[in-house]
Amino acid sequence: MSGMTLGVAIEIPEPFGSVIDAARLGYEPSVGRMPAHITLLPPVDVDSEVLPGVIEHLSAVAAQLEPFDVSLNGTGTFLPVSPVVFIALSRGISSCERFESLVRSGLLSVESRFPYHPHVTLAHDVDEEILNRAFEDFTDFRAAFTVTQMQLYRLQADGWHPLQAFAFATR
């Protein structure tokens, strides 16, 4: 059996996504990173043979979901528990929490290291100076958009690649 690493996320749309991505590269220069996103399922290792079942599961979940509005508003941090600075959600939190619990079921039922808290990561596992800069740079950041789909990603040697988008049911 061969394995793969998958993740499920809500991509941050333009023009906001590229602004966040450019800043993230300044905080943590790395290639192959997933575009700016709200995680619904952090990286999980699965056998390649279960991919069709995962796609079927996510299709079924997406069919239960309706588009919802998200507002991003300023920054937050998980310090001292975890060295992470993020953009906070001020609208859409309960929808993300519901969707995360539906995604993290069936074939994708995995334990979480931390309680789920929807956010958009700016910087993690970097020195304090960079964390502070990320926090300050986005303190006044505001964005609002409607989420209409989630994306399945696969981690490969050169980074994360989208495998399939799952559109939510229409309102």
KABEL-V254286 format. One record per pair of residues at least 24 apart in sequence whose C-alpha atoms are under 6 Angstrom apart, sorted by the first residue. I is the first residue (numbers start at 0). J is the second residue. D is the distance in Angstrom with one decimal. If there is no record, write none. Layout:
i: <I & I>
j: <J & J>
d: <D & D>
This chain:
i: <1 & 1 & 2 & 2 & 2 & 3 & 3 & 3 & 4 & 4 & 4 & 4 & 5 & 5 & 5 & 5 & 6 & 6 & 6 & 6 & 6 & 7 & 7 & 7 & 7 & 8 & 8 & 8 & 8 & 8 & 9 & 9 & 9 & 10 & 11 & 11 & 23 & 31 & 31 & 31 & 32 & 32 & 33 & 36 & 37 & 37 & 39 & 61 & 61 & 62 & 62 & 64 & 64 & 65 & 65 & 65 & 65 & 66 & 66 & 67 & 67 & 68 & 68 & 69 & 69 & 70 & 70 & 71 & 71 & 72 & 72 & 73 & 73 & 73 & 73 & 74 & 74 & 74 & 82 & 82 & 83 & 83 & 84 & 84 & 85 & 85 & 85 & 86 & 86 & 87>
j: <46 & 47 & 45 & 46 & 47 & 44 & 45 & 47 & 43 & 44 & 153 & 154 & 42 & 43 & 152 & 153 & 40 & 41 & 42 & 151 & 152 & 39 & 40 & 150 & 151 & 37 & 38 & 39 & 149 & 150 & 36 & 37 & 149 & 36 & 35 & 36 & 121 & 157 & 158 & 159 & 158 & 159 & 159 & 119 & 118 & 119 & 99 & 165 & 167 & 167 & 168 & 167 & 168 & 167 & 168 & 169 & 170 & 146 & 147 & 145 & 146 & 144 & 145 & 143 & 144 & 142 & 143 & 141 & 142 & 140 & 141 & 137 & 138 & 139 & 140 & 134 & 137 & 138 & 123 & 124 & 122 & 123 & 121 & 122 & 119 & 120 & 121 & 118 & 119 & 118>
d: <5.7 & 5.6 & 5.5 & 4.2 & 5.1 & 5.6 & 5.5 & 6.0 & 5.4 & 4.4 & 5.8 & 5.4 & 5.4 & 5.4 & 5.5 & 4.6 & 5.4 & 5.3 & 4.7 & 5.9 & 5.1 & 5.3 & 4.8 & 5.6 & 4.6 & 5.5 & 4.4 & 5.0 & 5.7 & 5.4 & 5.3 & 5.1 & 4.8 & 4.3 & 5.6 & 5.2 & 5.5 & 5.4 & 3.5 & 5.7 & 5.7 & 5.9 & 5.4 & 5.7 & 5.6 & 5.3 & 4.8 & 6.0 & 4.8 & 5.8 & 5.3 & 5.2 & 5.8 & 5.3 & 5.0 & 5.9 & 6.0 & 5.3 & 4.6 & 5.5 & 5.4 & 5.8 & 4.3 & 5.6 & 5.5 & 5.6 & 4.3 & 5.4 & 5.0 & 5.9 & 4.8 & 5.8 & 4.4 & 5.2 & 5.1 & 5.8 & 6.0 & 5.2 & 5.5 & 5.5 & 5.7 & 4.3 & 5.6 & 5.4 & 5.3 & 4.3 & 4.9 & 5.9 & 5.0 & 5.3>
